[in-house]
Amino acid sequence: MKKLLVVLMASAAMFLAGCKGEKLEGNWTVTNLIKDGVEQNVVPANITFSNEGGELLAAGKSGVNSFSVVIEAKNGQIKVSDKFALTKMMGAPEEQAFEDLFIETLTNADSYELIEDTLVIKNSSNNLEIKLKKIISTIS
């Protein structure tokens, strides 16, 4: 019985260790973008986090363009891979301005905070943050 308990606890620990960013998985929409404590104009943008082959993939729309990147997120720390894929379309000036800040925030992100259905991704070196709201699917 003691061996079984040890095996079950070890299995649970390995499972939890392998679930990098599992709370982030799902679809998120941008609600706020803040630079130097000032709210910026927001255009429709979103991020979907998914587990792809044991890696956490972030993909979505950054205002004008689509992007995808592998990230690591654990214990409030986030690291974005330097292999950031982004389409190269042009948009309206206000969309481009938002997208530039969005991409700058995400590519240099260093921390995140998850409070219920709100995710805040921070880029402390440039005093930027993105707030996102989880999209809850009602389709069953």
trRosetta pair geometry for C-beta under 8 A, 3 or more apart (Angstrom, degrees):
i j d omega theta_ij theta_ji phi_ij phi_ji
1 4 5.7 -53 -151 33 32 114
1 5 6.6 33 152 -19 64 105
2 5 5.8 -54 -152 34 32 113
2 6 6.5 32 151 -18 65 105
3 6 5.7 -55 -149 36 33 112
3 7 6.2 33 153 -19 67 106
4 7 5.7 -54 -147 37 31 111
4 8 6.3 30 155 -18 65 107
5 8 5.8 -54 -145 37 29 111
5 9 6.3 28 156 -17 64 107
6 9 5.9 -56 -146 38 28 109
6 10 6.2 28 155 -18 64 109
7 10 5.8 -56 -145 38 29 110
7 11 6.3 30 155 -20 64 107
8 11 5.7 -54 -146 36 30 112
8 12 6.4 30 155 -19 64 106
9 12 5.7 -53 -147 36 31 112
9 13 6.4 33 153 -20 64 106
10 13 5.7 -54 -148 36 31 113
10 14 6.4 30 154 -17 65 105
11 14 5.8 -55 -148 37 31 109
11 15 6.3 33 153 -21 65 107
12 15 5.6 -54 -147 36 31 114
12 16 6.3 26 157 -15 65 107
13 16 6.0 -57 -146 39 29 107
13 17 6.2 29 155 -19 64 109
14 17 5.7 -55 -144 38 30 112
14 18 6.3 26 157 -18 63 110
15 18 5.9 -64 -151 37 27 108
15 19 6.7 25 154 -25 63 109
16 19 5.8 -56 -149 27 34 112
18 54 7.2 -66 -168 -136 96 93
19 22 3.9 -16 170 -34 108 132
19 51 7.9 -60 -141 -90 61 146
20 51 7.8 134 61 -111 80 102
20 55 7.9 -26 65 -142 135 33
20 56 5.3 -115 106 -32 104 119
20 72 6.3 -59 -177 -145 139 68
20 73 6.5 124 166 56 87 64
20 74 6.0 -60 -140 -67 85 103
21 24 4.3 -36 179 30 95 121
21 25 6.9 118 125 -41 84 76
21 49 6.4 -111 145 176 123 138
21 51 7.9 167 77 -80 95 88
21 56 4.3 39 53 -105 141 156
21 71 7.2 79 -62 98 165 100
21 72 7.5 -164 -33 -166 122 33
21 73 3.8 76 -90 62 114 109
21 74 7.0 -86 -52 -63 74 62
22 25 5.7 -27 -160 -3 45 118
22 51 7.2 -2 -101 -55 73 128
23 114 5.7 102 125 149 128 172
24 49 4.3 -32 130 95 95 171
24 56 6.9 51 74 -161 127 135
24 73 5.7 42 -15 80 152 156
24 112 7.7 23 -92 131 127 159
24 114 7.1 -121 -79 -83 75 136
24 119 6.8 84 -125 -115 85 145
25 49 4.9 -119 -105 103 38 97
25 50 6.0 79 -140 -105 93 39
25 51 6.2 -33 -96 -23 130 89
25 56 7.7 -118 -75 -134 83 97
26 48 7.2 -105 131 -146 25 69
26 49 6.4 6 37 53 45 89
26 134 5.8 28 108 -150 136 103
26 135 7.2 -170 154 55 101 73
27 46 6.6 0 -172 179 87 125
27 47 7.9 164 -153 89 46 44
27 48 5.0 -20 -101 -103 69 88
27 134 7.2 105 81 -162 55 60
27 135 4.2 -40 101 50 106 118
27 137 7.6 84 32 -49 126 97
28 46 6.2 160 87 -160 52 75
28 47 4.9 -11 63 63 106 85
28 48 7.2 175 21 -84 72 37
28 49 7.2 33 -2 -5 115 97
28 60 8.0 -62 63 -83 80 156
28 119 5.8 -38 -132 34 150 133
28 132 3.9 42 166 158 119 133
28 133 6.7 153 -156 71 74 30
28 134 5.6 -43 -99 -99 78 48
28 135 6.5 -162 -93 -4 21 86
29 44 7.7 -43 -156 -153 106 71
29 45 7.4 132 -160 85 62 49
29 46 4.8 -35 -103 -101 61 95
29 132 6.3 154 73 -156 29 83
29 133 5.7 -24 61 58 85 84
29 135 5.7 80 -16 -56 102 108
30 33 6.6 11 180 -51 124 95
30 42 5.9 -162 123 -158 108 120
30 44 7.8 143 50 -163 101 29
30 45 4.2 13 12 74 134 99
30 46 6.6 -131 -8 -79 80 40
30 47 7.7 83 -53 -8 87 92
30 102 7.2 -50 -99 -117 160 120
30 130 5.9 -61 -127 -169 104 106
30 131 7.3 101 -158 77 61 51
30 132 5.5 -48 -94 -98 45 80
31 42 7.1 -4 167 -159 20 173
31 118 7.9 -58 30 -130 141 97
31 131 5.1 -57 64 104 95 98
31 132 6.4 147 6 -120 86 24
31 133 5.0 66 -38 -17 128 106
32 39 6.2 -73 -152 -129 100 95
32 42 6.5 -96 -113 -61 26 140
32 129 7.9 12 109 105 100 89
32 130 7.3 160 88 -160 61 41
32 131 4.0 22 50 40 101 117
33 39 7.5 99 70 -160 53 56
33 40 4.5 -49 92 56 100 113
33 42 5.6 148 7 -91 100 90
33 98 6.6 137 33 -150 160 86
33 101 5.7 104 165 115 136 127
33 102 6.4 -72 -111 -79 142 76
33 105 7.1 -140 -146 -23 99 156
33 128 7.5 -12 -175 -167 83 94
33 129 7.6 178 -152 90 45 47
33 130 5.5 -10 -106 -108 75 71
33 131 7.7 -144 -67 22 36 73
34 37 6.5 3 175 -127 111 14
34 38 6.7 153 -157 69 72 31
34 39 5.9 -38 -100 -93 78 46
34 40 6.8 -174 -96 0 24 88
34 128 7.0 157 86 -155 59 47
34 129 4.9 -4 56 57 103 90
34 130 8.0 -169 21 -77 72 28
34 131 7.4 48 -8 -14 107 102
35 38 5.9 -31 71 60 68 86
35 40 5.6 52 6 -47 104 122
35 101 6.0 -86 -60 -142 128 132
35 126 7.8 -42 -137 140 91 92
35 127 6.6 84 -165 107 55 86
35 128 5.3 -9 -103 -104 73 81
36 127 5.0 58 -82 120 56 133
37 127 7.4 -41 -22 170 70 116
40 97 7.9 -147 -176 131 121 102
40 98 6.6 154 134 -111 119 76
40 101 6.0 -14 109 80 175 170
41 94 5.8 -49 103 -169 148 110
41 97 7.4 51 58 90 111 118
41 98 6.1 -93 93 -74 82 111
42 45 7.3 -112 -171 19 87 106
42 98 6.4 117 -130 -135 32 135
43 63 4.8 78 74 -139 120 89
43 94 6.8 133 -56 124 123 92
43 95 5.0 23 -32 -114 175 74
43 98 4.8 163 13 55 103 163
43 99 7.7 -36 52 -46 127 80
44 61 7.1 7 124 102 85 130
44 63 7.5 135 74 -122 49 46
45 60 6.9 84 176 135 71 120
45 61 5.6 -142 -135 101 56 78
45 62 5.6 25 -138 -148 119 24
45 63 5.0 -23 -76 -60 116 61
45 98 7.3 -157 -33 141 135 121
45 99 7.7 165 -91 -95 133 71
45 102 5.9 -119 -158 -124 168 156
46 60 4.5 -139 98 -161 66 127
46 61 5.6 39 38 41 80 88
46 132 7.9 106 -137 -140 54 118
46 135 7.7 0 -140 -22 127 134
47 58 5.4 -16 -166 -166 112 98
47 59 7.3 134 -154 70 61 26
47 60 4.2 -113 -101 -8 38 151
47 132 6.4 -55 34 -114 110 159
48 58 7.4 154 75 -153 43 47
48 59 5.5 -26 59 68 93 79
48 60 5.5 146 5 -73 73 95
49 56 6.1 -6 -168 -174 100 99
49 57 7.1 156 -152 80 48 49
49 58 5.5 -18 -97 -97 74 72
49 71 7.9 -63 -125 49 104 123
50 56 7.6 157 80 -153 29 54
50 57 5.3 -21 64 60 80 99
50 59 7.5 -26 20 22 106 106
51 54 7.0 18 -177 -95 96 13
51 55 7.3 149 -156 72 56 33
51 56 6.2 -34 -98 -97 61 59
51 57 7.6 153 -110 14 11 84
52 55 5.6 -33 71 66 78 86
52 56 7.8 121 23 -124 77 12
52 57 4.5 24 9 -15 125 129
55 70 4.9 -26 164 -143 130 118
56 70 6.8 114 73 -161 54 66
56 71 5.3 -59 95 70 106 77
56 72 6.7 132 39 -100 117 32
56 73 6.1 -78 87 19 166 98
57 68 6.4 -4 -176 -167 104 99
57 69 7.5 157 -154 82 62 32
57 70 5.8 -42 -99 -98 64 63
57 71 7.7 129 -122 17 17 78
58 67 7.9 -4 115 111 87 100
58 68 7.0 166 90 -149 51 50
58 69 5.4 -15 62 63 96 82
58 70 7.7 151 18 -112 77 13
58 71 5.2 31 -10 -4 118 124
58 80 7.7 -55 36 -122 138 98
58 106 7.6 -159 121 -163 147 125
59 66 7.4 17 -177 178 88 92
59 67 6.6 -165 -142 96 54 56
59 68 3.9 -2 -103 -103 97 88
59 69 7.6 161 -77 18 60 53
60 66 7.1 -150 117 -146 25 69
60 67 6.5 -10 60 55 60 84
61 65 7.3 175 -151 97 63 30
61 66 5.6 -41 -97 -98 65 65
61 67 7.7 141 -110 15 18 79
62 65 5.5 -9 49 67 105 78
62 66 7.4 156 6 -114 85 14
62 67 5.2 47 -30 -8 121 124
62 86 7.2 -21 15 -134 146 109
62 99 4.9 87 128 -139 97 90
62 102 4.8 167 -166 107 92 136
62 103 5.7 48 -173 -62 150 87
62 106 7.7 -103 -115 10 118 147
63 91 6.7 -148 131 46 92 163
63 95 5.0 159 160 -173 105 78
63 96 7.5 165 119 -82 134 20
63 98 4.7 163 -114 95 147 107
63 99 3.6 -134 54 -70 134 90
63 102 5.8 166 -23 12 116 149
64 89 5.6 -148 153 88 103 97
64 90 7.0 -48 179 172 150 15
64 91 3.4 -134 -105 -23 126 134
64 95 4.9 104 -62 144 100 118
64 96 6.3 10 -23 -82 145 60
64 99 5.1 -51 15 -56 96 154
65 86 5.4 59 128 -178 141 86
65 87 4.2 -168 -155 65 101 87
65 88 6.8 30 -109 -68 139 18
65 89 5.5 164 -87 37 84 89
65 99 6.6 91 21 -153 91 143
66 86 7.5 173 88 -146 44 49
66 87 5.0 52 43 -1 79 120
67 84 6.7 -13 -165 -179 112 88
67 85 6.3 153 -157 87 57 61
67 86 4.6 -8 -103 -99 92 77
67 87 7.5 -119 -67 9 54 72
67 103 7.3 167 -77 -106 156 95
67 106 7.8 110 112 99 158 157
68 85 4.9 -5 57 58 83 111
69 80 5.7 20 140 -167 140 96
69 81 5.4 -173 -177 52 90 95
69 83 6.7 156 -135 89 76 64
69 84 4.6 -11 -91 -113 124 69
69 85 6.8 -177 -68 22 67 69
69 106 7.6 139 38 149 148 117
69 107 7.9 -165 -94 -101 170 70
70 81 4.3 43 66 -12 85 143
70 83 6.7 23 24 66 100 108
71 78 6.1 -8 180 -168 121 94
71 79 6.6 158 -162 81 70 49
71 80 5.1 -28 -106 -105 95 60
71 81 6.6 -122 -78 -8 43 83
71 109 8.0 -1 -135 69 131 130
72 77 8.0 -7 113 110 92 89
72 78 7.0 161 85 -153 56 46
72 79 4.6 1 53 53 101 100
73 77 7.3 178 -146 89 47 49
73 78 4.7 -2 -104 -106 83 84
73 79 7.8 -164 -69 25 48 60
73 112 6.1 -12 -144 30 117 140
74 77 6.1 -17 69 58 65 90
76 111 5.5 3 158 -157 81 95
76 112 6.3 -156 -152 64 47 59
76 113 6.4 20 -131 -86 96 63
77 110 7.0 -40 -149 168 73 61
77 111 5.9 -45 -109 -105 44 68
77 112 7.8 7 102 21 1 78
78 109 4.9 -26 95 125 125 114
78 110 6.5 146 60 170 78 10
78 111 6.1 153 15 -114 91 11
78 112 4.8 69 -35 -17 128 107
78 121 6.6 -37 36 -139 166 94
79 109 8.0 -159 -99 88 17 85
79 110 7.8 29 -85 -124 59 50
80 84 6.9 30 155 -78 113 111
80 106 6.3 114 -95 156 160 70
80 107 5.7 -140 98 -141 148 35
80 108 7.5 -71 38 -48 128 13
80 109 5.6 88 -25 42 119 98
81 84 6.9 165 89 -56 77 67
84 103 7.9 113 162 -158 145 98
84 107 5.8 -30 -69 -107 163 104
86 103 6.9 28 -106 -119 153 131
90 96 7.0 -11 -159 -80 67 123
91 95 3.6 -72 126 92 133 134
91 96 5.3 174 65 -52 89 78
91 99 7.0 110 37 -11 134 140
92 95 4.6 88 56 8 80 107
92 96 7.0 -151 90 -7 37 88
93 96 5.7 -56 -144 37 30 111
93 97 6.3 32 158 -22 66 105
94 97 5.7 -48 -143 34 32 113
94 98 6.5 34 155 -17 62 104
95 98 5.9 -55 -152 37 31 110
95 99 6.2 29 152 -19 65 110
96 99 5.6 -55 -143 39 31 112
96 100 6.3 38 156 -26 65 102
97 100 5.9 -49 -150 28 28 113
97 101 6.9 21 154 -9 60 105
98 101 6.1 -65 -158 41 32 105
98 102 6.0 34 150 -24 70 111
99 102 5.3 -53 -141 37 34 116
99 103 6.1 30 162 -16 68 106
100 103 6.2 -56 -146 39 25 106
100 104 6.2 25 154 -18 61 111
101 104 5.6 -55 -143 39 31 113
101 105 6.2 34 156 -23 65 106
101 128 6.4 -170 -172 -137 90 134
102 105 5.9 -58 -152 34 25 111
102 106 6.3 14 157 -11 63 111
102 130 6.6 70 -131 -92 71 132
103 106 5.9 -59 -142 43 30 106
103 107 5.8 22 165 -15 68 113
104 107 6.4 -56 -133 40 22 103
104 108 6.3 -15 174 18 59 115
104 123 6.8 -172 133 93 74 174
104 126 6.2 -85 152 102 114 169
104 128 6.3 108 106 -1 101 172
105 108 7.0 -92 -154 54 16 84
105 109 6.4 45 154 -72 62 88
105 121 6.5 105 149 106 108 104
105 122 7.9 -81 -164 -153 97 20
105 123 4.6 -147 -142 -6 55 129
105 126 7.4 -128 -92 76 57 125
105 128 4.2 -126 -97 128 95 128
105 129 6.7 142 -146 -109 129 12
105 130 5.1 128 125 -30 151 105
106 109 5.6 -20 -148 -28 32 116
106 121 6.7 26 -101 129 65 147
106 123 7.7 -67 -25 -55 17 123
106 130 7.0 5 -63 -3 82 147
108 123 4.6 71 93 -142 93 119
108 125 6.1 -90 159 52 128 118
108 126 6.2 79 88 0 145 121
108 128 8.0 81 73 49 109 124
109 112 7.1 27 173 -58 125 91
109 121 5.0 -36 -128 174 136 104
109 122 6.6 110 -147 74 79 36
109 123 5.2 -77 -92 -75 46 81
110 122 6.6 -54 57 97 75 83
110 123 6.5 103 4 -125 85 43
110 124 5.6 -66 51 19 128 98
110 125 7.0 97 -18 -13 136 95
111 121 7.8 164 92 -155 45 47
111 122 4.8 -10 67 57 89 111
111 124 6.8 36 17 -26 112 114
112 119 6.4 -10 -172 -172 113 91
112 120 6.5 160 -157 84 60 54
112 121 5.0 -19 -103 -103 95 63
112 122 6.8 -178 -85 14 40 78
113 119 7.5 159 81 -156 48 46
113 120 4.6 -3 54 54 95 105
113 122 7.5 39 -3 -15 96 114
114 118 7.5 160 -154 86 46 51
114 119 5.4 -11 -105 -105 75 75
114 120 7.9 -159 -71 24 34 68
115 118 5.1 -15 68 65 86 100
115 120 7.6 20 9 -3 102 105
117 133 6.1 38 132 -162 96 70
117 134 4.1 -108 -162 33 88 110
117 136 7.2 -44 -133 -46 142 108
118 131 6.4 -13 -170 -169 103 97
118 132 7.1 151 -157 79 54 48
118 133 5.9 -25 -101 -101 69 63
118 134 7.5 -110 -62 -7 27 85
119 131 7.3 153 82 -157 50 48
119 132 4.5 -16 62 61 99 101
119 133 7.9 -166 22 -73 78 18
119 134 7.1 93 -15 -55 104 84
120 129 5.7 4 -175 -179 96 121
120 130 7.2 164 -153 82 49 48
120 131 5.2 -17 -101 -102 79 73
120 132 7.7 -177 -78 21 33 71
121 129 6.6 163 82 -155 47 67
121 130 4.8 -3 55 54 99 98
121 132 7.3 31 -4 -3 102 112
122 128 7.3 153 -157 89 52 55
122 129 4.6 -19 -103 -102 70 98
123 126 4.9 -6 124 45 114 99
123 127 7.6 -37 94 29 78 14
123 128 4.3 3 56 61 110 99
123 129 7.0 -167 24 -75 68 49
124 127 7.0 27 -160 -80 38 44
